[in-house]
Amino acid sequence: MSGQTRLDAALVERGLVRSRAQAKEALARGSVAVNGQIERKASTKVADADVVTTSEERDPYVGRAARKLLAALEAFPDFAGAVSGARAVDVGASTGGFTQVLLERGATHVVALDVGHGQLAEPVKSDPRVTDLEGLNIRDVVSRDKVDGSPFDLVVSDLSFISLTLALPHMNFLLAEAGHLVVLVKPQFEVGRERLGRTGVVTSRDQRRESLERVLATATGLSLVVHGIAWSPMVGTHGNHEYLVWLRRENQGSGLDDETLRATIDQLTGRDDT
């Protein structure tokens, strides 16, 4: 480095964190010091001679989202078994946490798709098994031609600021027959802004249930079969509950029966712990 650098960029360049997203999280937690003084602003300029330290251990993953997919792999063993050797798409890749986990589990190729630019962390971006497809909105994907041209074995998604009822049909274009799809259902983006409280948190159990049921109804209409639903161990924006859903593209699948599905939704949407 030469001259002065933004603190969030300096944290990445000096190897203290894996991505600028992680840098901003560490700064917000008050875990970063410059010349011994706690600093919280990502835009703070630091010189080469400045001593930058963090009190946190370096996370092996480029983004916290990785923990969500790890939870899905644990909750859905058959999905976990399908990752090795698979071609996959990570929709809403951001820094690449999901992509990184898929690569660790043996995926042969991952397309990291995101509407944003410049977010994919360098350790993931530089992996030859990764195609960085930035600046593409999933709603603009109306065929596989925009992505790769061939169907994918797996599609995973951690999207924000869009309802999955709008995104699922476009993900479905990408999926091979009998392929696996794991998505994160976020009630705060399903209930509609007009129904969110001032805090942005969906506190109503009925609204959580409704969010899940609407997404599952959309999936069913696309011949996607529900094979599993699980609690995400990491809360979302402002502490919102989130749910992992495992789907497969099958005409006559052996997914969860109606009774089990209802009981699972009851159990998950009734939970208050975060």
N, C-alpha and C positions, 0 to 999 in steps of 0.2 A: 504494500500500500504506500501511497505517497500523498502528501498534502493532508487534507482533512476529509473524513468519511462520516456518513451518517452512522449513528451508534448501532442501529439494527443491522446495517450492512457489515459493520466492523465485527459484530459478534459472529456472523456467519463466516467472514473471511478469516478470522482468527481461530475458527474451529470450535468455538464455545457452544454453538447451537447448530442445528442442521438446516434451518431455514429462517427467513425473515419473519414468518408467522410465529415460529417458536421464540424468536428474539422478542417480538412484541408481547407475547404472553409472559416471558420471563421479566421483562421490564415492568409490566403491569403488576406483577407479584412483588416487585421491589427486590428482586434477586440479583440485580446487576449493579456493579459499582464501577465508577471511573475515578482512578486515583484515590480509591478508598472511600469515595462519597457515593451514596445510593443515587442512582439516576433512573428516571421513569420515562423519559421522552425518547421515542425512537428517532426523532429528527435531530437530536443533539449531535453536534459535530465533535469528532475526536481526532487527534493527531496521532501519527505513528508512535510518538514517544509516550502517549498516554497509556496508563496501565488499566486495562479493562478486565474485570473478573466477574464471575457468576458463582453464586453459592449453591447452585443446583448441579446435580449430576447430568451429564450429557445424555439426552434421550436418544436411544438408538433409532427412533423413527422420526421422519421428517415432519410429521403432523399428528396431532392428538387423535385425528380420525382413525388412525391405524388401530387404536384400541377397540374401536367399534367393530371393525371387520374381524379382528382377532376373537371378539366375543361371538360373532356370527359363526366363525369356524368351529368354535367350541360347542355352541348350541346346536348346530346342524352338521353332524359328522359326515353325512353323505355328501353334503355340499363341499365340506373340507376335502373329502377324498377325490373330488372332481377337479381340483385346482391344478394338480401336477400334470404338466403336459398340455394345459389348456391355452387357448387363445381367448383373450378377455378385453373388455372395454370398461374403463373406470369413468363413469359419467359424473361430472362435477369434481374432477380430480383435485383441484386446488393445488396444494403443495405436493401431493402424491402419496399420502399415507396409505390409502387402499392399494394403490399400484405397488408400493414397496412390499406390502404384506403378500400380495399375489406372487410377486417375483420370488420372495423368500420361500414360498410354498411350492415353487416349481413351475409356475406359468411360463410358457415359452415366448409369449408376446402379449404386451398390454398396450392398448391405445388409451392414452390419458387425455380425455376430452373435457374441455372447460370453456365457458363463455368468456372468461377473463384472459388476460395476457401476462406473461412473465411470472406466473405463480409457481410453476413446477420446480421443486428444489433440485439443485444441481446433481446430487448423488443419484437421483432417479432419472432426471432428464438425460444424463450422459450414458445411461445404461443402454447398450445396443438392442436390448429386447423391448425398449419403450419407444412408442411413437407419440410425440407431443403434438396433440391436435388442439391448439389453443384458438380462442376467438370463435368458437363454434357453439351456438345454442342448440341444445338437444332438440328443441322444437323445430329446428330447421332441417333435422335429419328425417327425410321422408323415404329414404332407401339406403342400402348399405354402400352405395357408390360414393357418398361423401366421406365415408370412414375408411373402408378397406375393399369392399366389393364382395367379400366372402362372409358367411355367417360366423358368429362367435359362439364359443362354448359357454362363456360366462359373461354376464353383465353385472356390475356392482355400481351402486350409486349412493352418494351422500349429498343430495341437492338441498339448496336453501332458496327461499324467495320464489318458489314455484310449487304449485300443487302437483303431486304425483299423478293425479287424474289427467293432467295435461301432458306429462312427460312419459308416462308408461307406454302409450301407443308408439312413440318414436323409439323407445328402447327396444320394443318388441320387434321392430324392423331388423334390428341387429342380431337377434338371437337365433341360434340354430335350433332345429327340432330337437326336443328333449334337453335343450340347454337350460342352464341355471341362471336365475336372476335374484340378487339380494339387494334390497333397497331399505333405506332408513325412512320410516314414516314419521314426519314431524308435524304434530297437530297444529302448531302455531302457523304453519303455512297451508293448512288444509281447511281451517274453520272460516277463513275470510277476515280481513282487517276489521270489518265493522263489528265482529263478534269477539275480538280480542280486548281484554281489559287494558287499563292504562299501563300496567307493568309488562304487557306482552306475553304473559304466562297463561296457558290454558289450564285453568284449575278445575273446570267442570269434568267430572268423569263421563257424563253423557257426551260432551263434545269430543273427548278423547276416543270414546267408543265410535262415535259417528265418523270421526276422521279415519280410523282404521277400516271401518265397514265400507266407506266410500271408495277408498283405495282398493280394497279387496274386490269390491263389485266391478270396478274398472278392470282389474286384472282378470277376473273370471270372464268378462266380456271379450277379452283378447285371447281366450283359450290358454290362459296362464293358470296353473293349478297351485293352490296354496299347500306347501309342504311343511311350513313351520313359521311360528311367530315367537319372538323372544324380546325380553326387556333389554334395552341398550344400557350398558353399565355407566355410560357417560351422559350427563344431562346436556341439553342443548341450550339455545339462546335464552338467557335470563333464568335458566334453571328448568326449562321445559322438559317434560317426559318425552322420550323418543322410543320407537319400536323397530326392531329388525324383522323384516319379512322375507322369507325364502319362497320363491316361486319357480315353477318349471313350465316350459312350453310343451304341453301335451294335449292331445285331443281326448284321450281317455286315461287320465292319470289316476294314480292311487295316492292322492294327497290326504289332508286331514278331512275326516268326515264332519258333517254339519254339527253334530253334538260336541265333538272335541274342539272344533273351531270356536263355537259359542262359548264354551267353558274357558278356553284359553284367553279369548278377548275379555271375558268377565274378570278373570284373574288379573290380567295385566293392566287393564284400564282402571281397576279399582285400587291399585297400589298407590300409596302416598309417599313411600320412601324414595329418596333421591340419592 
